[in-house]
Amino acid sequence: EAARADLRAARFMLAERVVASLPASIDTKVGDTAFNALEGKLLVQSRLSDEVIGDVEEVFRSVVPATTRMPLRFRVMGSDKLPPNALALPNGTIVVTDSMIVHIVGKEMTFDDEAKAKLAGVLAHEIGHIEGRHSMRALARSSMTAVAAAALFGDFSTVVAGAPTLLLNMDYSRDMERNADDYAIRRLSEVGLPPVALADLFDSLERAAPGQSSLPRWMQGVGSYLSSHPATVERSNYIRRRAAELNRR
């Protein structure tokens, strides 16, 4: 077991080095390919009104920092095959589904302060994934051979072509999710919103679908789940502790 853990740690370290050597243009190609494959299949045009989408875009703009690692793109999209979801692609695209928005604001589409804070929390979390380059790092860990070969020989066609399948079968590590949660906590605090709103959202997702919300929202029913992913209760408790610490400062 110890040898297996050492091998896993070495693999992860190699993956980190490989991704660090990749130019940002590869993130863009992988993300573009993945989005094109998902659009029209898992993701379709939003059924929400232009007014509602405008309100959601305003919340997104409120949590985008002045500078980001790469340009961000934001899309509101529908999906008949996924439960409430939000996802971040390597090219800087952040997608939130109609069902996630309806879950947060209700069928009456009430964008009160509580709803805005919850929505801001999940969007800030996804920005955190992009800032941490988590998608590419997770892809490298799940397909080390293809990514390492691409880095060595400069041929990224295999990685780019396989991006949709790789993305649907990868998982963020516990540390990546924790880092994205930490980013969201900091960002919500910086813009004057209560970080505990993200914990409230996790709790409400858990109540709506018990046992499912520990799985990354955009992977439910589609991808795999690694045991390293923190449970929803653990994550919401962590966010509440961190929010309390910020309040005491």
N, C-alpha and C positions, 0 to 999 in steps of 0.2 A: 504493500500500500504506500509506503514511504517512497519507494522508487517510482511508483506511478505518479505520485504527487510532484516529485522532482522533475519528471519528464514533462508533466503538464505545465509546470512553472517555466521550464526552459522553452517550451513551445510558445507560451504566451510572450515571453521576453523576445523571442525571435520575431514573432508577429508584430510586436510593437516597433522593433527596429526596422522591419521591412516597410511598414506603413509610414514611418517617419521619413523614409527615403523616397516615398512616392510624391510626385508633384500634385498640386491641387487640381490640375486639369484632369487627372484620373478620377478624382471624386466626382467631378462634373460629368464625365462620360458614363461612369457607373450609375450615377443617380438619374441621368437623362434616360438611359436605356431601361432602367427599372421602372421609372414613371411611365414611359411609353408602353411598357408591357402591362402595367397594372391598369392604366386608363382604358376604360371600356370593358374591363373584365371585373376586377374587384372594385374598382373605383369608377363612378359614372358622374354625370353632371348633377350638381346640387339641385334639389327640388325646393329649396328655401327661397324666399323672396329676396329681391335685390336689397330691400331695406334691412332685412335681417343679416344678410351677408355683409352689408356695409357696417352694421353694428359690430359684427364679429371682427372684421378687418380693423376697426377702430381699436378694439381691445388688443389685437395683435400688435398694432403700432405702438401702443402704450407700454409694452414690455420689451420691445426691440431696443437694444443698447445703441449708443451713438456709433460704435464701431463693432464689427463682427469679423470673425475669421474669414468668412466668405459672404458674398451677397446672399440674402435670404429671399426666398420666394414663398408666397403663402397662397394656399388653395383651400376652399371649402368644397367638399365633394360628397356625393351620396354613395351608398353601398348597401345592396340588398343581402350581401353575403357576410358582412362583418357586424359585430355588436359595436357599441360606442367606441370610437377609436380616434387616435391622433398618432401621426408618425412623422419621422424625420428621415429624409433621404440624403445620401452623401453629397448631392449637388446643392444642398442648402434649401431644398424644397420641404416645407412643412405642410402637411395635410391634416385637416380636422374634418370628421364626417358629420353629416347632418344629424345622425343619431346621437353623437356626443353632444352636439349643441342643444338638441331637444332635451336630452337627459339633464343638462345643466340649467337651461332657462325655462323648461316646461313647455307644454303645448301652447300656452298662452304667449310664449316668446317674451317673457318679462325679463328685461336686462336690468335687474336691480343691482345694488352694490355687491350683494353676496354672489349673485350669478357671475358678474363681471370678474370678481376676484377668483372664483373657481376656474373660469375660462382662461384668465390670465395665467393662473398657476400651471395648467396643463400645457399651455403654449410656451411658457417660459421653460418648462421641463424639456420640451422638444428642442428649443433653442440651445439648451444646455447640452443635449446630445450632439448637435452640430458643432458647437464650440469645442467640445471634447473629441471631435472626430470619431465618435463611438461606432457609427455604422461601418466605416472602413476598418476600424480595429477589430470589430466583431466578425466582419467578413474574412479578414486575414486569419483569425483564429479558427474559423469554421472551414476554411479552404486554404490552408497554409501552402500546399503544394502549388496551386495555381498562382497565388499571389507572389510567392517566392520566385517562381520561374519568370513571372512577368517582370519583377524587379531586377533579376539577373540579366535577362535577355532583351528587355525593353519591349516585349510583345504583350500588350495588355488586352488583346482581342478576346482571349479566353475568359479573363476576368469580367470584361465588359459584357460579353455575350451571356455569361452565366449569372449576371447580377440579379435578375428577378428571382430565380430559383434560390440563389444563395441568401438573398434578403429574407425570403419567406421561411427559410429553415435555420436562420441564425437566431441568436439570443444575446441580448446585452448581459454582461456579467453583473453580479451583485455590486461590484465597485462602480461600474458605469452608471447603473441606476441610482446608486447613492450619490454619485457626483452630479448627475442631472437633477436630482432632488435638491441637493445643496445649492446648485446654481439657481433653481427656481426660488428657493427660500430667500437667497440674497437679492435676487432681482425683484421679487415682490416687495421686499422690505425697502429697496431703493426707490421704488415708484409709489410708496405709500399705501400698499395693499397688504392685508393680513396673510402671512405665509400659511397660517392654519387652514386657509381656504382649500389648499391642495390636499391636506389631510381629510377635510370634510368631503372632498370629491371622491377620494379613494374609498372612503367609508360608504358613500352613497352608491358607488359602482358595485361594491361588495354586496350591499343589501339587495341591489337589483338583480345580481347574478352571483349568488353565493359560490365561492370556490373558484370562480373564473377570473376575478380581477387581479389575482397574483400573477397571472400571465400577461405579458405585454399586450396592451389593448389591440394593437394593429396586427397581432399574430394569432389571436384567438380563432380557433377553428381552421387555421391555415398552416401555421408553422409548428415548431417543436418547443418544448419547455425544458430548460435546464434547472436542476435542483438548486443551483447556486442563486437563482433569482429570489430576492427577498419576498416574503409573504406580505400581503396587503396590510394586515394589522401591524406588522413590524414597521412597515414604511410609514404608515399614518402616525404611529406612536413616535417614531423618530422625528418626523416633521414637527409634531407638537412640542417635543422637547427642545428642538432647535429654535422654534418660534418663541418659546418661553425664555430661552437664553438671550435671544436678541432683545426682547422686551425689558430684560433686567439690565441691559447695558446703558 
